[in-house]
Amino acid sequence: MISAAAGQQPRPWMLMKTNRRTFVMRTVIAAAGTTTLLTLRAAEPGGAPADGEKPLIVSTWPFGQAANDLALKTLLAGGSPLDAVEQGIRQVESSDNKSVGLSGLPNAAGVVQLDSCIMSGPGHKAGSVAAIEGIRHPISAARRVMEKTPHVMLAGEGARLFAIEEGLESVPIDSAARNEVWHQQRMAEKRAASETRKSAENHDTIALLVLAANGEIAGGCSTSGWAGKLPGRVGDSPIIGSGLYVDNEVGAAGATGLGENIMRYCGSFLVVELMRQGLHPAEACMEALRRMARQDPKGTALSVSFVALDKRGRFGSASAGQSFQYAVATQSERLLLNSPGLGPLTAVPEGGNRR
């Protein structure tokens, strides 16, 4: 059992060692021609039960579990960290969920516009696409931007045409994006979101971080963004330093939640810089949220969560609300954990810059 020294507060990743309800399930995944037995554990808010194992994969939300599995399989089959990030996120983009990929909820005009980015630690390389339409896998488009252009970001129609030129799968814009029921609802409400849309489903993101056995780090993000957003709105997910940041000397961080609130604080960059100062990833996530909450009139009602890992193989998460679930995978364990929360979860008014 791990306990805090006298007079000290227990650290976030130590809490679940002393106060935990767990259930255990068995699952098998095929990786590089072998079968690995992994453990799925759900825990009380806290951090990592075991730090230091490599390769290590950390991602947001329960849908990150399947992404982690495919990313780990890719690594064990000899793929690079970037390959693992791309394949894992592609899995979520194809999963028919309501917040990532072409199945995501549309904007106020009834059109699905997607944001994505990818970043490689070695060489500090990055690529992203924003407000892209009709492309099945925006994460692959982001990687092509990084590897095949002198740019970091392409947006809108230019991003779509580039992806098509690169041979990426596309679908007709009308069939990919139109949702007339949603469109009529949004117009009737004059773009005012209904109360049922003021939930995490409104702006979920897959952020996936990979630490390879050789110490190389990579990460990626993908989302369909804020449901009912104004056409052309771009969130934090394709913005390097906001939705994702990777530094091969330190570690990586990714974000999920209301992008306007993450962008205004360069959230993921802040988490990585706090790790550079020596904080454990769990502490870095929490301290970044504390700093944001101290400055912002919304306080803990920011609707922001972070995941992070560092060069040593340590990982953690924190949420501005009460908690959120994130997924972790190594060769020995497959975990679904609840992050520690900064404060009580309260409703977030629409419009990230409104006071």
C-alpha positions as CSV (number, residue, x, y, z in Angstrom):
1,M,0.0,0.0,0.0
2,I,1.2,3.5,-0.8
3,S,0.5,6.3,1.6
4,A,1.5,9.9,1.8
5,A,4.1,10.9,4.4
6,A,2.9,12.6,7.5
7,G,1.7,16.1,6.8
8,Q,1.7,15.7,3.0
9,Q,-1.3,15.5,0.7
10,P,-1.5,12.2,-1.3
11,R,-0.5,12.6,-4.9
12,P,-3.2,12.0,-7.5
13,W,-1.8,8.8,-8.8
14,M,-1.4,7.4,-5.3
15,L,-5.1,7.9,-4.3
16,M,-6.4,4.8,-6.1
17,K,-3.8,2.6,-4.3
18,T,-5.6,3.3,-1.0
19,N,-9.2,3.9,-2.1
20,R,-10.4,1.8,-5.0
21,R,-13.3,-0.3,-6.2
22,T,-12.3,-2.4,-9.1
23,F,-13.8,-4.9,-11.4
24,V,-11.7,-7.2,-13.6
25,M,-12.5,-8.4,-17.0
26,R,-10.4,-10.5,-19.4
27,T,-9.9,-9.6,-22.9
28,V,-7.6,-10.9,-25.6
29,I,-6.1,-9.0,-28.5
30,A,-3.9,-10.3,-31.3
31,A,-0.7,-8.4,-31.7
32,A,2.1,-9.2,-34.2
33,G,1.0,-12.7,-34.5
34,T,0.9,-13.4,-30.8
35,T,-1.9,-13.3,-28.2
36,T,-1.6,-11.1,-25.2
37,L,-3.8,-11.4,-22.1
38,L,-4.7,-7.9,-20.7
39,T,-6.6,-6.7,-17.7
40,L,-9.4,-4.1,-17.9
41,R,-9.7,-2.2,-14.6
42,A,-12.1,0.6,-13.7
43,A,-11.0,2.6,-10.8
44,E,-11.9,5.4,-8.5
45,P,-10.6,8.9,-9.5
46,G,-6.9,8.7,-9.2
47,G,-3.9,8.1,-11.4
48,A,-1.7,5.4,-12.6
49,P,-1.5,2.1,-10.7
50,A,1.8,1.3,-12.4
51,D,4.2,3.8,-14.1
52,G,7.1,3.1,-16.3
53,E,6.1,0.4,-18.7
54,K,6.9,0.9,-22.4
55,P,5.3,1.0,-24.9
56,L,2.6,3.1,-23.3
57,I,-0.6,4.4,-24.9
58,V,-3.0,6.9,-23.3
59,S,-6.2,8.3,-24.8
60,T,-9.4,10.1,-24.0
61,W,-12.8,8.5,-23.2
62,P,-13.9,4.9,-23.2
63,F,-13.8,4.8,-27.1
64,G,-10.1,5.2,-26.6
65,Q,-9.8,1.6,-25.5
66,A,-10.3,0.2,-29.0
67,A,-8.0,2.9,-30.4
68,N,-5.3,1.9,-27.9
69,D,-5.6,-1.7,-28.8
70,L,-5.0,-1.1,-32.5
71,A,-2.2,1.4,-31.7
72,L,-0.5,-1.2,-29.5
73,K,-0.9,-3.9,-32.1
74,T,0.6,-1.6,-34.7
75,L,3.7,-0.9,-32.5
76,L,4.2,-4.6,-31.7
77,A,4.0,-5.4,-35.4
78,G,6.9,-3.1,-36.1
79,G,5.1,0.1,-36.9
80,S,6.3,3.5,-35.8
81,P,4.8,5.7,-33.1
82,L,3.2,7.8,-35.9
83,D,1.8,4.7,-37.5
84,A,0.3,3.7,-34.1
85,V,-1.3,7.1,-33.6
86,E,-2.7,7.2,-37.1
87,Q,-4.2,3.7,-37.0
88,G,-5.6,4.1,-33.5
89,I,-7.4,7.3,-34.3
90,R,-8.6,6.0,-37.7
91,Q,-10.4,3.3,-35.7
92,V,-12.4,5.9,-33.8
93,E,-13.0,8.0,-36.9
94,S,-14.7,4.8,-38.4
95,S,-16.7,3.8,-35.2
96,D,-19.9,5.7,-36.0
97,N,-19.8,7.7,-32.7
98,K,-21.3,11.1,-32.5
99,S,-18.2,13.2,-31.9
100,V,-15.4,12.0,-34.1
101,G,-15.4,11.4,-37.9
102,L,-18.1,11.8,-40.5
103,S,-20.7,10.3,-38.1
104,G,-20.2,13.3,-35.8
105,L,-23.0,15.8,-35.2
106,P,-23.1,18.6,-37.8
107,N,-22.7,22.3,-37.5
108,A,-25.5,24.9,-37.6
109,A,-25.8,24.6,-41.4
110,G,-26.2,20.8,-41.2
111,V,-22.6,20.1,-42.3
112,V,-20.1,18.0,-40.6
113,Q,-16.7,19.8,-40.5
114,L,-13.8,17.9,-39.0
115,D,-10.6,18.9,-37.2
116,S,-7.5,16.8,-36.7
117,C,-3.7,17.0,-36.0
118,I,-0.7,14.8,-35.5
119,M,2.7,15.5,-34.0
120,S,6.0,13.6,-33.9
121,G,8.5,14.1,-31.1
122,P,11.6,13.5,-33.1
123,G,12.2,16.6,-35.2
124,H,9.2,18.4,-33.5
125,K,7.1,17.8,-36.7
126,A,3.4,18.5,-36.9
127,G,0.5,18.6,-39.3
128,S,-3.1,19.4,-39.1
129,V,-6.4,20.0,-41.0
130,A,-9.2,22.2,-39.9
131,A,-12.9,22.5,-41.0
132,I,-12.4,19.7,-43.6
133,E,-15.4,18.1,-45.1
134,G,-16.1,14.8,-46.7
135,I,-12.8,13.1,-45.8
136,R,-13.2,9.8,-44.0
137,H,-9.9,10.0,-42.1
138,P,-8.8,13.5,-41.2
139,I,-6.0,12.1,-39.1
140,S,-4.4,10.7,-42.3
141,A,-4.8,14.0,-44.0
142,A,-3.1,15.7,-41.1
143,R,-0.2,13.3,-41.4
144,R,0.1,13.9,-45.1
145,V,0.3,17.7,-44.4
146,M,3.1,17.1,-42.0
147,E,5.1,14.7,-44.3
148,K,4.4,16.0,-47.8
149,T,4.1,19.8,-47.5
150,P,6.1,22.7,-46.1
151,H,3.1,23.7,-44.0
152,V,1.7,22.7,-40.6
153,M,-2.0,23.4,-41.2
154,L,-4.4,23.3,-44.2
155,A,-8.1,24.4,-43.8
156,G,-11.4,24.0,-45.5
157,E,-11.7,23.3,-49.2
158,G,-8.0,23.5,-49.6
159,A,-7.5,20.7,-47.0
160,R,-10.2,18.6,-48.7
161,L,-8.7,18.9,-52.2
162,F,-5.2,18.1,-50.8
163,A,-6.5,15.0,-49.1
164,I,-8.2,13.9,-52.3
165,E,-5.0,14.5,-54.3
166,E,-3.2,12.3,-51.8
167,G,-5.7,9.5,-52.5
168,L,-7.5,9.5,-49.2
169,E,-11.0,8.2,-49.0
170,S,-13.6,10.8,-49.6
171,V,-17.4,10.8,-49.9
172,P,-19.8,13.3,-51.6
173,I,-20.2,16.3,-49.4
174,D,-24.0,16.2,-49.4
175,S,-24.2,12.6,-48.3
176,A,-21.4,13.0,-45.8
177,A,-22.6,16.1,-44.1
178,R,-26.3,16.9,-44.6
179,N,-28.7,16.4,-41.8
180,E,-31.9,18.2,-42.6
181,V,-33.6,17.4,-39.3
182,W,-30.7,19.0,-37.4
183,H,-30.5,21.9,-39.8
184,Q,-34.2,22.7,-39.4
185,Q,-33.9,22.5,-35.7
186,R,-30.9,24.8,-35.6
187,M,-32.5,27.3,-37.8
188,A,-35.7,27.3,-35.8
189,E,-33.8,27.8,-32.6
190,K,-31.7,30.6,-34.2
191,R,-28.5,28.6,-33.5
192,A,-29.3,28.3,-29.8
193,A,-28.2,24.9,-28.6
194,S,-30.8,22.9,-26.7
195,E,-30.2,21.9,-23.1
196,T,-29.8,18.2,-24.2
197,R,-26.8,19.2,-26.3
198,K,-24.9,21.0,-23.4
199,S,-23.2,17.8,-22.5
200,A,-19.8,16.2,-23.1
201,E,-21.2,14.6,-26.3
202,N,-21.3,18.1,-27.7
203,H,-17.5,18.4,-28.0
204,D,-15.8,15.0,-27.4
205,T,-12.4,14.4,-28.9
206,I,-10.1,11.4,-29.4
207,A,-6.6,12.5,-28.2
208,L,-4.2,9.6,-28.3
209,L,-0.6,9.7,-27.0
210,V,2.1,7.0,-27.7
211,L,5.4,6.4,-26.0
212,A,7.4,3.7,-27.8
213,A,9.8,1.3,-26.3
214,N,12.8,3.3,-27.7
215,G,11.5,6.5,-26.0
216,E,10.0,8.2,-29.1
217,I,6.8,10.0,-28.5
218,A,3.9,10.9,-30.9
219,G,0.3,12.0,-30.5
220,G,-2.8,12.9,-32.4
221,C,-6.3,14.4,-32.1
222,S,-9.5,14.1,-34.1
223,T,-13.0,15.5,-33.7
224,S,-16.1,16.7,-35.4
225,G,-16.1,19.6,-33.0
226,W,-18.9,21.4,-31.2
227,A,-22.3,20.3,-32.4
228,G,-24.3,23.1,-33.9
229,K,-21.2,25.4,-34.2
230,L,-21.1,28.3,-36.6
231,P,-19.9,27.1,-40.0
232,G,-16.1,27.5,-40.2
233,R,-15.6,27.3,-36.5
234,V,-12.3,25.6,-35.6
235,G,-11.7,24.2,-32.1
236,D,-8.6,23.3,-30.2
237,S,-8.1,19.9,-31.7
238,P,-6.0,20.9,-34.8
239,I,-4.1,23.6,-33.0
240,I,-0.6,22.5,-31.9
241,G,-0.2,23.5,-28.3
242,S,-3.9,23.6,-27.6
243,G,-5.5,20.2,-28.3
244,L,-2.2,18.4,-28.5
245,Y,1.5,19.0,-27.8
246,V,4.5,16.6,-28.0
247,D,8.0,17.3,-26.8
248,N,10.4,14.3,-27.2
249,E,12.5,15.5,-24.4
250,V,9.6,15.7,-21.9
251,G,6.4,14.0,-22.9
252,A,3.0,14.7,-24.5
253,A,-0.4,16.0,-23.5
254,G,-3.8,16.0,-25.2
255,A,-7.1,17.7,-24.4
256,T,-10.8,17.1,-24.7
257,G,-13.7,19.4,-23.9
258,L,-14.9,22.8,-25.0
259,G,-12.2,23.9,-27.4
260,E,-12.6,27.6,-26.9
261,N,-11.6,27.3,-23.3
262,I,-8.6,25.1,-24.1
263,M,-7.3,27.4,-26.9
264,R,-7.3,30.5,-24.7
265,Y,-4.7,28.9,-22.4
266,C,-2.6,26.8,-24.8
267,G,-3.7,24.0,-22.6
268,S,-1.7,21.0,-23.8
269,F,1.5,23.1,-24.1
270,L,1.0,24.2,-20.5
271,V,0.7,20.6,-19.3
272,V,4.0,19.6,-21.0
273,E,5.8,22.7,-19.7
274,L,4.7,21.8,-16.2
275,M,6.0,18.2,-16.7
276,R,9.3,19.9,-17.8
277,Q,9.5,21.5,-14.4
278,G,9.3,18.1,-12.8
279,L,5.7,17.5,-12.2
280,H,4.2,14.0,-12.6
281,P,1.8,14.0,-15.6
282,A,-1.2,13.7,-13.2
283,E,0.0,16.7,-11.2
284,A,0.8,18.6,-14.4
285,C,-2.8,18.1,-15.7
286,M,-4.3,19.2,-12.4
287,E,-2.0,22.2,-12.0
288,A,-2.8,23.4,-15.6
289,L,-6.5,23.3,-14.7
290,R,-6.0,25.1,-11.4
291,R,-4.2,27.9,-13.3
292,M,-6.9,28.1,-15.8
293,A,-9.7,28.1,-13.2
294,R,-7.9,30.9,-11.2
295,Q,-7.9,33.2,-14.2
296,D,-11.2,32.4,-15.8
297,P,-14.6,33.7,-14.7
298,K,-16.0,30.2,-15.3
299,G,-13.8,28.8,-12.6
300,T,-14.1,25.0,-12.6
301,A,-16.9,25.1,-15.2
302,L,-14.5,25.1,-18.1
303,S,-15.5,21.7,-19.5
304,V,-11.8,20.8,-20.0
305,S,-9.9,17.5,-19.4
306,F,-6.3,16.6,-20.1
307,V,-4.4,13.3,-20.5
308,A,-0.6,13.2,-20.4
309,L,2.4,10.9,-20.4
310,D,6.1,11.6,-19.9
311,K,9.4,10.3,-21.1
312,R,9.7,8.0,-18.1
313,G,6.5,6.2,-18.9
314,R,4.4,7.9,-16.2
315,F,0.9,9.0,-17.1
316,G,-2.1,10.8,-15.7
317,S,-5.2,12.9,-16.3
318,A,-7.4,15.5,-14.7
319,S,-10.7,17.1,-15.4
320,A,-12.0,20.6,-14.5
321,G,-15.3,19.0,-13.4
322,Q,-15.7,16.0,-11.2
323,S,-14.1,13.3,-13.4
324,F,-13.8,11.8,-16.9
325,Q,-12.8,8.4,-18.2
326,Y,-9.6,7.8,-20.1
327,A,-7.9,4.7,-21.4
328,V,-4.4,3.3,-20.9
329,A,-2.7,0.3,-22.6
330,T,0.6,-1.4,-22.2
331,Q,1.6,-5.0,-23.0
332,S,0.6,-6.1,-19.6
333,E,-2.5,-4.1,-18.8
334,R,-5.5,-2.5,-20.4
335,L,-7.1,0.1,-18.2
336,L,-10.1,2.3,-18.1
337,L,-9.6,4.9,-15.4
338,N,-11.5,7.8,-13.9
339,S,-9.5,11.0,-13.7
340,P,-9.4,13.2,-10.6
341,G,-11.6,16.2,-10.8
342,L,-10.8,19.8,-9.9
343,G,-14.3,20.7,-8.7
344,P,-18.0,20.0,-9.1
345,L,-19.3,19.7,-12.6
346,T,-21.5,22.7,-13.5
347,A,-23.2,23.7,-16.8
348,V,-21.1,25.6,-19.2
349,P,-22.7,28.5,-21.1
350,E,-22.3,28.4,-24.8
351,G,-19.7,30.6,-26.4
352,G,-16.2,30.1,-25.1
353,N,-15.4,33.9,-25.0
354,R,-18.7,35.0,-23.4
355,R,-18.6,36.1,-19.8
